Amino acid sequence: MNSAPSTLLTLLFLAAVALPARPAAFQLNPEADQWRAEHRFIDLHQHIDYTTQHLARAVKIMDAVGLGIGINLSGGTVTAGTNGAESEAGSFIT
């Protein structure tokens, strides 16, 4: 048996056990956790189809990750309603 590969494997194992999972710079910030808990994060760029199912799913995901506000940039289509009046879809801000 060659001792170089087994030595290398032993060193890699020891390094993996001895080192933290993440460097300190990448540890979660307690302040960021508080912001997530309070849903203070804002996502300024989302594209969500404007259907009940897609919006409900988006809200569920946003709640799970701590987003308080999401800006939907999918404008959709606005067509004229009866007698040229603005359609119902035109009354929503997306």
C-alpha positions in Angstrom: 0.0 0.0 0.0 1.3 3.4 -1.0 1.7 5.6 2.1 1.3 9.0 0.2 -2.4 8.5 -0.7 -3.3 7.2 2.7 -1.4 10.1 4.3 -3.2 12.6 2.1 -6.6 11.1 2.9 -5.8 11.2 6.6 -4.8 14.9 6.4 -7.9 15.7 4.5 -10.1 14.0 7.0 -8.4 15.7 9.9 -8.7 19.1 8.2 -12.4 18.5 7.6 -13.0 17.6 11.2 -10.9 20.4 12.7 -12.0 23.3 10.5 -15.4 25.0 11.0 -18.1 24.3 8.5 -17.9 28.0 7.3 -15.3 30.6 7.8 -16.3 33.3 10.3 -16.9 35.8 7.5 -19.7 33.6 6.2 -21.4 32.8 9.5 -25.0 34.0 9.6 -25.3 37.5 11.1 -27.7 37.6 14.1 -28.9 41.0 12.9 -29.8 39.5 9.5 -31.7 36.7 11.3 -33.7 39.4 13.2 -34.5 41.2 9.9 -35.7 37.9 8.4 -37.8 37.2 11.5 -39.4 40.7 11.1 -39.8 40.3 7.3 -37.8 43.5 6.7 -36.1 42.3 3.5 -37.3 43.6 0.1 -36.9 41.8 -3.2 -36.8 44.5 -5.9 -36.9 42.2 -8.9 -39.5 39.4 -9.2 -41.4 38.0 -12.1 -44.6 36.3 -11.0 -47.5 35.4 -13.3 -50.6 37.2 -12.0 -52.7 34.3 -11.2 -54.2 33.3 -7.8 -52.1 30.2 -7.6 -48.8 31.8 -8.6 -49.3 34.8 -6.2 -50.2 32.4 -3.3 -47.1 30.4 -4.0 -44.9 33.5 -4.1 -46.3 34.8 -0.8 -45.7 31.4 0.8 -42.1 31.4 -0.4 -41.6 35.0 0.7 -42.9 34.2 4.1 -40.6 31.2 4.4 -37.5 33.2 3.6 -38.4 36.3 5.5 -39.2 38.7 2.6 -41.6 41.5 3.6 -42.1 43.1 0.2 -41.6 41.8 -3.3 -41.8 44.0 -6.4 -43.3 42.1 -9.3 -41.8 43.3 -12.6 -44.0 41.1 -14.8 -46.2 43.8 -16.2 -48.7 41.6 -18.0 -51.1 42.9 -20.5 -53.8 45.5 -20.1 -56.6 45.6 -22.6 -59.5 48.0 -22.9 -62.6 47.0 -21.0 -66.2 47.6 -22.1 -66.7 50.9 -23.9 -63.0 51.6 -23.9 -62.7 52.0 -20.1 -59.7 50.6 -18.3 -60.1 46.9 -17.6 -59.9 45.4 -14.1 -56.4 44.3 -14.7 -55.3 47.9 -15.3 -56.2 48.8 -11.7 -53.4 46.7 -10.2 -49.8 47.9 -9.8 -47.3 45.3 -10.8 
